[in-house]
Amino acid sequence: MSVEHVEVLVEEPSMEAALSLLLPRLLGDLSFAVYSHQCKEELLARLPGRLRGYGCWLPGNWRILVVVDRDDDDCVALKGKLDKMARDAGFVTGLGVQNDCRRVVNRVAIEELEAWYFGDWEAVLAAYPRVSASVPRRRRFRDPDGIRGTWEALERIMQRAGYFKGGLRKIEAAREIARHWEPVRNKSRSFRAFHDAVQKMAE
């Protein structure tokens, strides 16, 4: 049984904005819906109940994809917490090889969505041409998943280039940058893990 639809749960509107542009390119003919929350805490608080609700009706050829920021959490512990919520609601977690069971796939953006922008700096340059092209060569930014305070770092770089003088507008930036994303060139390991999961669903 092939996957026909993906329900995507994210923690905030900027991730929804980015994925709404990216997922049609990755999922092809599969339908999808993205549901955002106001923050990570709200998503985690509501997730167990939402999964139980899905468990009452979700078809076997649908998938649930949950994407949260790691922030300062331990990545393994956060992923384990998400997987336990899914299992407690009666779902199988991970990608696996069984295509006829209700399945939840959890992915963690490390440290947060903005790290995925640093992973594809060419997309940032395409959206905001005045930013420095040398950013990925600087020691601090060579490993997108190792940057501390990614949205603050992005805001400073943008402001030095004359953008977002009043502060980074996250939803606007998400739409502009994600429009230029090329997943195969993204250097963020957490983005690649997300990308691989979506591709496997599309297969």
Secondary structure, DSSP 4 states (H G I P E B T S, - for coil): ----EEEEEESSHHHHHHHHHHHHHHHTT-EEEEE--SSHHHHHHHHHHHHHHHHTT--TTEEEEEEEE-TTS-HHHHHHHHHHHHHHTT-EES--S--SS-EEEEEEESS-HHHHHHHTHHHHHHH-TTS-TTGGGSGGGSSGGG-SSHHHHHHHHHHHTT--TT---HHHHHHHHHTT--GGG---HHHHHHHHHHHHHH-
